[in-house]
Amino acid sequence: MKINTVKHWGLALCVSAALASLNGCSQPANQQTSDSTNVTSVAEPTYLSAADASLFDLQQVRITDGPFAHAMHTNVNYLLAMEPDRLLAPYLREGGLEPKTDSYGNWENSGLDGHIGGHYVSALSLAYAATGDQALLGRLEYMLDELKRAQDAGNGYLGGIPNSAAMWAEIKAGTIKAGSFSLNDRWVPLYNIDKIFHGLRDAYEIAHQEQAKTMLLALGEWMLDITDGLTDEQIQQMLVSEHGGLNEVFADMAAISGDERYLTLARKFTHQTILQPLTESQDKLTGLHANTQIPKIIGALRVAELDDDQVWADAAKFFWNTVSQHRSVSIGGNSVREHFHDDDNFTAMVEDAQGPETCNTYNMMKLSKMLFLRTGEQRYLEFYERATYNHILSSQHPEHGGLVYFTSMRPGHYRMYSSVHDSMWCCVGSGIENHSKYGELVFTHKDEAVWVNLFMPATLNWQDKGVIIQQHTRFPDADSVTIEVNPGDQASTFALNIRQPEWATNNLTVAVNGEPVDAPLSNGYHQITREWQAGDKVSFSVNPELHVEQLPDGQDYYSVMYGPVVMATPVNAFADEQLNFVSDDSRMGHVAAGPVCPPEALPMMLGEPQAFLSALQREDGKNLAFRATEHVGIADPVDAAAPTTLIPFFRLHDSRYQVYWPQMNESGFNDFVAEAKSRATLAAELQAKTVDQITPGEQQPEVEHEFKSENSESGVYKGRHWRHASGYFQYRLANPELRAETLQISYSKDDTDRQFRILINGETLAQVALPVGKPESDFYHVDYPLTEAMKAAESLVVRFEAAPGSMAGGVYGIRLLAE
């Protein structure tokens, strides 16, 4: 096993041209000439592929204006508002040192202690590189110094996982108890420690802090010691528990140190249960916790880069294609309630309030960037661009900087934003990184060539050539782009490659200093090779196409797009509604748990989508916006005089919204509304009676309800999550107002010959033999009346206990009901 000399860590430094030996994917030149006259003289081009091009150091790129610059600086304010000593407290505690203050609450003191601290180190590194702000550098240096104190006290270990010493000792001894979201009775400790591994890596490679390298490799030696006596099978057993991208960071450590032990460890920490089906082009993702899987594939691809493994690289491509092309929506996000749904049924996407998770897109963009750099294929860049504009940019509040966990695709729903001192979710951790990375892929370079990949105001300091390149644009509000080239005191010859976006209505017509030029189109880019003089200006218009995009499973829901930008519509669901959009410190505060929008208040697309699209009127003004005046139906508008407008989704905040328009013929409009009202009424009645509920097999509901088990498994069947056990599994449900009268359990008719007990607070509620009765539908409910003692308890521990030789469950739903 060898380590190729590839410097690639997926964020801001250069990716070596040595990758060219790994993929053999250079595309043949597809030369085209734009229709132009008065062509200026340019050098004879050598057509280049964007494959194997390198990223510029993030410190060489500055985002100068527009929504991305605004988001970046808003995020800096958020970072500086966070309190380092509160983030450091778990690390100092686990190192045996006295913290300077109490830790943050929320997820930071309920089992995932320290996970935000690792993200914070990454975020400071990115923000400092992107802005040069010395206050950020000072914060970063303070974080590293304090973490170094904790690491020195911990003999190389660095983590905030509660009571971690005993847990790591168990693992080192080979005692491993792994569940999907637990390991040796701790909340995903491998996922947690992955964050500080990545933070130290980023501090070294992005912010160039030598101390971080020393700390990273010391933590690596500790991990090597912990795992040295474990078999491959035992490590794979650990990987059942969510573990982030440990294989990626171990591979990066191999490249940083030249130590092959880390590449070996990276291979061992690649989850074969997930990877092997992908190597055979099999999609077995339905029902899996989405963000658990994406970092595993990023790591597998990183190993493939360093170890010339084409099989693993192809598996990563297949995974990307499956998720981005078959499981994602128009904003670039994926998953419902954190899990992959059936790729041919997106019903849950437009019905559930908990839509795409921001962390998923954060990681899908990493994977897309790696694949684009490796292959130069436009599809990866197109996805990256779409996700950047629509999911990532929209996930930050433009004023207070709060970050979003779930971006609901349910028409008429809304989002919750984090509070800087109260909300410590995973999407806060990845979110504080997101908004400093906008400049990472705007430009790439190779040899005597530079590529312009994204259209946003940005300045590149191409230090190796002494060239400054400035991109000026107001896209998407205006379509024109100007690129100014300043080579300094002496003229410089190189190829400037300008991307031809797939979403443009026609090929770009390029001019230099106002004169049209012959800029051949090859490998997706218009290439201009010339001797550049100071002040040379390249200009063109991108001409986006206004189009609709249907929900991927073919249902009649349509998203309106202007080029890569999703257009969304504010929705007024209730008169004088006062929603709270900022989360408190509660465990599930990231969920927009308010009432859903009644169907009669939603704008509907009536008739053919193209007719609706053709009738949209561009509003006058500086910013991109359209008004819908025809082919629109609202059964019972709250304000009949209010216009129906469409604006970029990234600008729509503190409001209910609609990304996907329900579409139907006018003749079916009234029937649709009546049926939707009936369903909504039944759902509202059930919710009003619900005291507490759990979806077994889903992470957040199980963590929230103190899940415990022995010999238990979970999965998905016919689109529904389930859990069963040959031992037991249990949850704690809340009955604070003593309203509960009944426990309702959902089963599948296909589970037969299973016997188990249901106990509440140690008292038997029911002896169960499946199936119950003769169910006619695939899934059915059974109501079990509670005893008087159970009704009088504010806390109900519900336990499913298998009979000897049998199985408890599967259980597909648990609902505590009032009368």
N, C-alpha and C positions, 0 to 999 in steps of 0.2 A: 504494500500500500504506500503510495507516495502522495505528497501534497504539492499540487501545482502552484506555481508562484503567481497566484491570482489575488489581487488586493481588492476584495469586494465584501462590503459589509452591509449593503442594502440601504445606506442612507445618504452619505454625502461625499465620501472620498472617491478616488478614481478606481475604475474597474479596469484591470490590465487587459491589453490586447491579446494576452495569452489565452483568453476565452475562445479565440477563433479556432484553436485546435480542438475544442471540445464539441462544437455543434455542427460544423459543416453546413450551416443553414443559409449561407449568403444567397440572396436571390439574384437571378439573372437580370441584367439591365433591361428595363422596358422603356425604351427611349421614346419620348413624345415631345413635340415642339408646340409651344403656344402660338396662337395666331397673333403676330405683332409686326409692326413696321418700324422703320427708323431704328434698327437694331444697333446698339452700341457694340464696340469691339470687346470680346472677352476671350480668355485663354481657352485652348482646346481642352475640354473636360475629360477627366478620368472618372468614370462613374463609380460611386462608392455606395456601399450598403451601410445602413445605420447599425447593422449587427456588430457587436463587439466594440462599440464606441464606449467611451468612458464618461462617467459623471465628473463634473467639476467639483472641487472642494466647495462645500456650501458657503464658506467664507468669501468665495469669489463671485457669488451671485447675490444681488440685492433686489428684492421686490420693491418697486418704487412708488406705486400708486394703485388706486382701484380697490375693489373689495378684498382682494387677497392681502394687500398691504394693511388695510384696516383690520382684518382678522388677526394678522400677525402681531400688530401692536396692541390690540385688545388682549390677546393672549399673554403678552409680556406683562401687562398690568395684572392679570389674573395670577401669573406665576409669582410676581413680587408681592401680591397680597397674601399668598400662602405662607405659613409660618414654619421655617425649617426645623426648629427644635421640636415641634409637635410631630413632624414626620420622622425625625430621628429617634424619638423616644423608644419605639419598639426595638430598634437595633441596639441601643445602649442597654436597655433592660435585659435583652437576651445575651449581651456580652458581659453581664454581671456588673454593669456600671449604673450610676444613678442618673436617670434622665433629668434634663434641666427643667422640664415641664411635663404635663400630662400629654398623652398622645391625642390625636384627633379621634373622634367617635365614629359612628356609622360603621362601615366595613373595616375601618382601621382599628377598632378595638373589639371586634366580634369574631375573630378567628383569622382574618386575612391581614393581620397587622403587618405593616411594612410594605405592602405591595405598591402603594402610591409613592413611597420614598424612592423606589427603584425607577419608576416612571419619571419622577421629578428630576432625578439626575440626568436622564436622557433628555427631558424637556429643556432643562437649563442649557445643556450642551448644544442642542439644536437652536434654541433661541439666541444664544450668544453667537454662534456661528452665523446665523441669518441676519443679525442686526449689529453685532459688535458692541452691544451695550455692556459697559463695564460693571454695572450693578449686577447683571446676570452672572458675569464671571466671578464676582466676589461671592455670590450665593453658592455657585458651584464649588469654588475652592473651600468654602466653609463646610458644605455638605461632605466633601471628600475627607477633609481633616477629621471631622467628627466620626464619620464612618470608619476611618482608619483607626481611631481610638477603640471603637467597638470591635473591630476585627482583630486588633492586637490582643485585646482582652479575651477574645474568643479563640485564640490559637488558629487563626486563619478563617474561621467560620464567620459569616456575616449574614444575618437575617433577622426578621422581626417576628417569626412564627412563634406563637405562644408555647412556652415550655418545650422548646424544640430539642434541647439536649437529649432528653429521654427518647424522643421519637427517632432522632438520627442514630442513637445507639441501637435501638431495636432494628432499624433498617440495616445498619452495618452488620449486625449479627444474623441477618437473613430472615427476620420476622417481619413479614410484609402483609398488611391487611389493606387492600386497595378496593375502593369503589369509584364510581365515575367522578365524584366530587369530594372524595376524602381519601386520605392515606394515613393509616395508623391513627385514626380518630382525630385527625387535624383537617381543616378545610384547605384542600388543594395546596399542600406545602411546596410541591415541585413547581407549580405555576407561580407561587409567591416568590420563591428564590430566583426563578428565571428573570424576574424584573430587575433585581439588583445585578445579576450577571450582565444583562443587557445595558443597564445604566452605566456600569463601569466600562464596558466596551465602548459605549458611545462617548463617554467622557474622554477616553483616550483617542478614539479615531475621529471624532467630530470636533471636539474642543481641544484636542492635542495636549491633554493633561497626562504627563508621564507617571505621576503618582497613581493614576487610575489603572494603568497597565500593571504595575506592581501588585496592586490590590486584586485585580482581576485574576492574575495568575496564582496568587496566594489562595484565593477562593477556589480556583480550579484544582490546586493540589489537595485542598481539603475534600473536594468532591471525588477526586480520584481515589483518595484513601477510603472514603465511605463506601464506594462501589467496587473496590478492588476485589473483595472476596465474594461478590455476587455473581451468580451464573447469568448467562444471557436470558434464560427463562425467568429468573427472578426480576431482572430489570424490565423485561417485557410485562411482567405482572404488575410492577409499579406503574407502568405507562398506561394502565387502565384508568388511572387517576389523571385528571387534567394537569398538563405539565408545561403548557406554553410552548416556546420555541427553544427548548434547551439544546436540541440537536443543532440548531442554527448557530447558537452562540458558541457551542463547543467547536464546531467547524471553524468559526471565525478565530477562535483562540489558537487553533492549529495553524492558521495562516499568520497570525500575529507572532506566535512564538517559534514556529517551525517544529513544534513538538508533535510527533505523530500520535502520541497517546490521546490527544484531544480529538483527532479525526476518528480514531477507533471508538472513543467514547460517544462521539456524535452518531456513528453508525449504530452503536448499541442502544442509544436513546431515540432511535427512529422506530415508531410504533408500527410493527409489521402487520398487525390486524387491519390497520387502515391502508397501509401502503401496498400490500400485496394484491388486493383486488384491482387497484389502480394500475399496477404494472400489466394487468391483463385486460385493461380497458373496461373494467366493470364498475358501474355506479352503484355502490351500496351505502349511499350517504343518507337516505331517507330516515328521519327520526333521530339522527345523531345531533349532539350538541354542536352547533356550527362552528363557533369560534375555537372550540377545542381542537378541531381538525386542521384549520387553515395554517396555523404556525408549524404543525408537524410537516406539512408539505413544503413550506418555505425552507425548513431545515433540510429536508430530503434533497431539494434542489441545490442548496448550498453544498451539501456533501458531494452531490453529483458534479458540481463545478470543480471541486478540489480533487476529486478522485476519478475523473473520466468515466462516470457511470451514466451511460446513455439510457439505460433502462429506467433508472430513477428519474432522470430528466424528462423522459417521455411520460412517466407517471404524473409528474407535476403538471405537464401540459394538459394531460387528459383531465386532471382534477380542475385546473383553471377553466377549461372549456365547459365542463359539467356545471360548475358553480356560476360562472359569469354568463354563459349563454342559455342555460336551462333552469337556473334556480334564482336568478336575480331580476329585480324590477328596474324601472326606468332610471331611478336615482343612482343605480349601481349597488344597492344594498341587497341583502339576502336574509332569509330566516324569519320565522314567526315564533314568538316566545322563545327565542334563542336557538331554535332547532330547525334543521332542514325539513321542509315539508315535501310531499310528493312532487316530483318535477312536472307532473301532468295535472296537478290540481292546486291552483292558487286561491281557492276559496277563502282559506284562513287568512291569506294576506289582505283581503279587502273586507274581512269581517272582524278580525281580532284587533284590539287596540295596541297590542305589543308587536309592532312590525320590526323591520330590519334594525339590527344592533350595530352601533357605530364601530365597535371593536372589530366586527367582521370585515367591514370595508377598509378600515385601517390596515388589516392584514392582507386583504385581497389586493390592495394597492401595492404593498411590498412585493407580493408574488408577481403582479403584473409588471412592475418595474424590472425585476430580475429577468423575467422572460423577454421583455422588450430589449433590454441591453444584450441579452444572449443572442437573440434572433433578428432583431430589427423589424419584426413583423408589426404592422400598423394596428392589428386588432388589440394587442396588449396596450398600446398607447391610447387608443380610442376609449377603452374601458377605464384606464387610469384617469383620463381627462374627464370623462363623464362622472366618475365617482368623486373626483376632486370638486367639480362645480356644484354637484347636486346633493351629495350626502355629506361630505366632509365640511364644505363651506357652510352648509345650512345647519350643521350640528352645533354651531356656536352662536350664542346671543350677541348681536353686534354692539350692544351697549354695556351690559354688565359682564359679558364673557362667559356666562353659564354654558354648560355642555350638556348634550343630549345623549341619552342611552337608547331608547326606542324611538324610531321615527315611524309612526303609524302610517300605513297606506290605506287605512279605512277611511273612506270619504267622510269628511266632516269631523274628524277627530283632531287631536292636538298633541303637542309635545311638552314634556317637563324639562326644565333646565336645572343644572346643579347650582347649589349655593357654595361659595368658595370655602367656607369653614364647616359646612354641615354635610356635604355630599362627597363620599369617598368611594364611588363605584369604579368598576374596571374601565368604563367609558370616560371617566374623568382622567384616569391614568393615561390611556391612549390619547384622549382628547387634548391634553396639555402638550402632547408631542405634535399632534396633527398640524397645528396652525403655524408652525415654524418651518415646515418642509415644502412649502409651495414652490420654492426656487430650485428644488433638487433636480428636476427633470426638464426645466425650461430649455436648457442648452446641454448638449453633449459634444464630445470631440474625439477625434482619432487622426493621428498623423497630421497632415496639413489641411484639416477640414473641421468645420463646426456645423452642428445641426441645430436648427430652431424647431423645437418639438411642440411647444405650447405657446398660446398667444395671450400674453399678459405683460403689463408694464414691468420691465426688469432690466437691470444692468449687469453685464458680465465683464469681469476683469480677467481676461485671458492672459495670465501672467507669463506663461511660457513664451508667448509671442509678442508681449507688450502691446496688446490690442484691447481696446474698450469697445464693447458692442452694447448699444442701448436699444431696447424695444419699446416703442410708444404705441399704445392702443387704448381705446375705451371699450373694447369688446367685453361683453356682448351688447352693450348699449349702442355701439357704432361698429361698423364692419371693417373700417380701414386700419391698416397696420403699417408702421414705419420702423425700419431698422437702420440705425445710424452706426456707421463703422468708423472708428478712430484708431488707426494704427500707431499713433504717436509721431515721432519726428521723421520716421522713414516709412515709405510705402511697404506694404506687406502683401504677399501673394498667398491666397488660400481659397478653398472652396467653401462657400456659404450655402448650406442646404436648408431649404424652407419647406416645411411639411405641407403636403397637399391633403387637407382633411377630407375624410370620406363623407362628412356631413355637408360639405359645400355643394352648392347647386351646379358649379362648373369648375374647370381648372383655373387656378390662379393666373392672372395676368400681371407680370412682375415688371417694374420699372426701376432703373437706377438713375438717380439725380433727375427724375422726371422723364427719362427716355425709356421706352419699352426695350426690353432685352430678351434675347433668346435664352430662356431658362429651362433646359430640357427636364422632363419629368422622368425620374429613374428611381426605382425602389421606394416610391411613395414620397419623394422629395424633389422640389425644383432646385437645380444646382446652378450656382453662379460661381465660376472660377475666374478671378481677375486679380490684377494688382490694385489693391485697395488704397485709396488716398484718404487723408484726414477729412472727415465731414461727409463722406459718401453716404447717400441715403437710398435705401431700398424700400419701395412702397408697393402695396397691393391691397386688395380687398378680399376678405374670406367668403363673403356672400353665403351666409347660412341658409339652409332650407327649413321652412316651417312645415312640420309634419306631425303625424300622430303615431303612437306606438301602442299596440294592443297588449293587454295582459298576456304573459307568455303562454298560458294554457289555452288561449283562444276565447276566453270569456269576453263578453261585451263590455269591457272596461278599457278606456283609452287615456293615455297620457299625451299631452301636447308638448312638443319640443321645438325649440328654435336652435338649430344646430345641435350642439351637445347639451344645451341648457333646458332643463325641465321647467315648464311654466305651470304655476299653481294658482288656485283660486281661493280667496278668503271666503269662508262660509259663516253665515250668521244663523245659528241653530235655535236660539231661544231669545226672546225679548229681554233686554236688560240683564243678560247673563254676566256674572262676574266669576271668571275662572282664575284659579291660582296657577301660575305657570312656573313658579320657582319651588323646588323641592325643599322639604324639611329634612331632619336627620333620621327619619324613620327608615327601617330596613328596606322597605319597598317604595321609598319615596320617588324613585326614578320612573314609576309607572304612572301614566296619565289615567287615573282611575275614576275620573268624573263621568257623567252620563254621556252616552253615545248620541250622535246626531240623529234625530228622527228622519226617516227617508223623505218625508214631505217637504223638508227644508233644504234638501240637496238640489243643486242644479244638475239637470240631466241633459245629455247630448241626444237630441231628437233627429232621427233620420240618419243618412249616411255620414260617416266621419269626414269625408272629403268636403261635403257640402258645409258642414260646421266650420271646417278649417278655412274654406274659401271666404266665408262670411266674416271672419275675424278682422277687426279694424285696428291697425296700429295707432296707438294714441300719440298725439303730439307731445313733445317734451324731450327732456334730456335722456331719460332712462327707458329701457325696454319694457313695454307693456302693450297688451291688446285688450280690446273690449268685445265681448260676445253679445250680439244683439239679435241674432237669428238662430234657429234650430236649438233653442234652449228652453227647457221646461222646468219650472219649480212649482210643485203642487200647492204648497202653502207657504209662500215666502214671508219671512219675518218683516222684511221691509221691501215692499213691492217696487218702490222707487229706486232702490239701490242698484247701481250698475253691476253687471257680472264682468269682472276683470280677471285677466291672467297676467301675473308678474313672475319673474324668476323665483323659483322656490327658495333659493338661498336668501331672498329678501323678505320672506313672509314669516313673521315672528309674532308671538303673543296673540295667536288667533287660531281658531279652527281653520282647516284648509282642505282642499281637494286636489290631489295629484292625479288620481285616476277618475275619469268621468264615467259614470254608468251611461250606456248607450242603448237606445231602443228606437223602434218605430213609434211614431206619434200614436198610432192606434193601440199600442200596448202600454202606453204610459199610465193610464188610470188603473189598469189591472196590476201593473207592477207596484204602484204605490200602495194599493190596497193590500196586496200580499205582503209587502215589506212591513206595512204597519202592523199586520197581524203577527208576524214573526217578532217584531220589536216589542209588541205588547206582552207576548208570552215570555220573552227573554227578560223583560223588566219585572214581570210578576215573580219569576223564579229568583231573580237577583234580590228582590225585596225580601224574600223569605230566607235567603242564604245568610247564615251566621258566619260560616267559615267554609273554605273549600280548598282542595288540593288536586293537582293533576299529577298522579304518581309518575315517576320517571323523568320529570322535568327538574332542572337544577334549582332554579330560584324557589319554586313552591316547596321543594323538599328541604332546602336549607332553611327557609323561613319557618318550617314546621318541625324542626329538630329531628329530622329523619335519622333512624337507627335501624340496623338490620344484621342478619346473620344468614349467609348462603342465599343471598337475594340477587335477582337480575332484573333488568329493565329493557324495554325496547319499544318498537312501534309495530302495530298491526292494523292494516287497512286505514292508515292515517291517524290512528289513535295511540297515544302513549300508554304503556302499561308497566306494572311491576308485579312480580311474584317471588316466592321464596320457598325453598325446601325446609328452611328454618323459620325465620319470622321477619317481619318489617313493621315499623311503627312510626307514628307521627303524633305531635301534640297540636290539638286544635283549640281555638279560643272560643269561649262562651261567656264573654264579659258581662252581658246584660241578662244572662240566664234565660235566653229566649229559645234555646234549642229544644226541640221535641223529638226529632227523627234524625237518624244517620242514613243517608242515601248512598248506596254503593253501585257503581256501574261495572257491568261484566260483559264478556263476549260469549255469544252462544256456542262458539267453537271450543271453549274451554270445558272439557268434560272429565268426569271421574276424578274430581279434585275435592278433597275434604280438608276443612280448616275451621278454626275458631276465630271469632271476632271478639276481642276483649276491650273494654274501656275502663281505664284506671284499675286494671287488674280483675275486674268483674266480667264474667262471660256475658256478652250481649247476644250472640247467636252461634249455633253450630251450622256450618254451611256445607252443602254438597252441591257441586256444580255439574250441570247447569241447574239453575233454580226454575222449576216449572218447565214449560215448553216455549221458550222465547221464539217469537216470530221474526224479529229484526236482528241484524248483526250484533247490535249492542242494546242492552236493556238495563233498567234500574230496579233495584230492590230497596224498599224502605224498611228500616229496622227501628221500631219505637224505643226510645230511651227509657231506662228505669228512673224512678223519682230521684235516686241518689245521683245518677248521671246528670239529670236536668239541673240539679242544684250545684253542680261543680262549674267553676269558671274556666277550668283547664281540663281538657279531656285527652288522655293519651290513648289513641286508637291503635290496637295491635292486631295484626293478622298472623296467626300462628298455625303452621302446617301440622296436620295429623301425621303420625309416623308413616313413612313411606309414601307420603302424598305431597301436595303442593298447595300453598296458600296463594290464592289469586288465580289468574291475573285480575288485578284491580285496575280499572280504567278511569275511575273518577271517585272522589270522596267529597260529599257535600253534607254539611251540618245544616239542618233546616228548622225554621220556626213554623208555627202553624200559619 
